[in-house]
Amino acid sequence: METIAKTKKPIYYGWYVCAAAMFIGFVAAGARQSFGVFVVPMSDEFGWSRFEVSIAASLGVLVNGVSQPFIGRIFDKTGGRKLVLASVIVLGASTMMMALTFHILFLAFMFGVVLSLGQSGSGPTNLSAMMARWFRRRRGFAISINSAAVSAGSLILVPFTMYLLEATNWRTAWVGLGLVALLALPTGLIFFRKSPSERGLNPDGDPGFIEENLTKSQEDNAGPLEVENWRDSFNSAPIWQMAAAYFVCGMTTSVMGVHFIPFAQSEGVSGELAALIFGVMMGMNMFGGMLAGYLSDRLGGTKNWLALGYFIRSIAYLSMLAIPAPAGLWIFAVFAGMSWVATPILTSSLTADIYGLRALATISGIAFMFHQFGGFASVLLAGLLFDLTGSYTIPFAIAGAMLIPASISAFSIQEKKYSVRYQANSLAFGGSGSG
């Protein structure tokens, strides 16, 4: 028994990093996705139109997107530990300060600029880049369970925030949400490290030379599009294909983060039930995201699963518009939830496989910028068209229809030609790796 105990392999340190990142993603997503809970009560108190609130919300989406490449660049240069931790502090403090809202301009500045910058540094793009450094064989799975925590943040914190708001008032709810966000700070302080080499480890805890001392033969396994400089990635087609699809991804998720609960309430559903349905949708994210990571790692064909995710989401939009509430909302929650986080997971994994790790956070940040451009447009358009027509039907129909070309764009990526996974197989078996 003593011999067995001595030879038992310790838990790879990357899983501790992953757990800390999960908790940070949990609170960051929960703080942002809970905005929809406050739309109706704040609008009622201040007499704001839905378009005015949408301006503040869409500004947050835009700032989050435009800042992401610059924050990603800082992440690539520094390793990201201090950046992520500072962002958590900004996120928690600005969330609490939302309780001081007295004018639409204050809302636009605090949520649209400050809170969104905090979310940029502690959001899924940087956390996925961190997982890509610590994992190679289990990369898709590590990113997926990290993103599952992001979904759990919405699953738990959106209904919690609605409960807190109903029990007290919207100002107290903002303070409570900000305090929860700050609880994630100690985990990052304790466990985050720049890379496996700081612990004398390889990605996945594999034996051999540590990452900083790769042999020449290992370097030869790089994909044909792996880049040292992020600018070089834009000379090839895959980044544009992923960015185009990611633009639509932003259109179809950001709009729901702001307008789903108001839409459900306009359909005669109570605020508590609307928050519960939204939370269940985020819970389905956990299942869909982890399934996507597992299938990508085990079966390959990441771009095929990505295309399928966009197609499934188009079915969800069609069901929501065609079937009366609350049944249509529940169907949307199941199908959209399955694909909501799956597409960012697969996009992040595919980006790492094609372009490598050296400039990953910057490249992923630029791709995510396109995602947020789509979100900015859809959030603003939905608010404007609701004020003009009294309905969300037209903006939701536009968003749903755009998912078909997004699916085609993802499916057209030549993954077998460019992904490092297929290059490794090609070297092992003497094939060309193209196709």
Secondary structure, 3 states (H helix, E strand, C coil): CHHHHHHCCCCCCHHHHHHHHHHHHHHHHHHHHCHHHHHHHHHHHHCCCHHHHHHHHHHHHHHHHHHHHHHHHHHHHHCCHHHHHHHHHHHHHHHHHHHHCCCHHHHHHHHHHHHHHHHHHHCHHHHHHHHHHHCCCCHHHHHHHHHHHHHHHHHHHHHHHHHHHHHCCHHHHHHHHHHHHHCCHHHHHHHCCCCHHHHCCCHHHCCCCCHHHCCHHHHCCCCCCCCCCHHHHHHCHHHHHHHHHHHHHHHHHHHHHHHHHHHHHHCCCCHHHHHHHHHHHHHHHHHHHHHHHHHHHHHCCHHHHHHHHHHHHHHHHHHHHHCCCCHHHHHHHHHHHHHHCHHHHHHHHHHHHHHCCCCHHHHHHHHHHHHHHHHHHHHHHHHHHHHHHCCCHHHHHHHHHHHHHHHHHHHCCCHHHHCHHHHHHHHHHCCCCCC
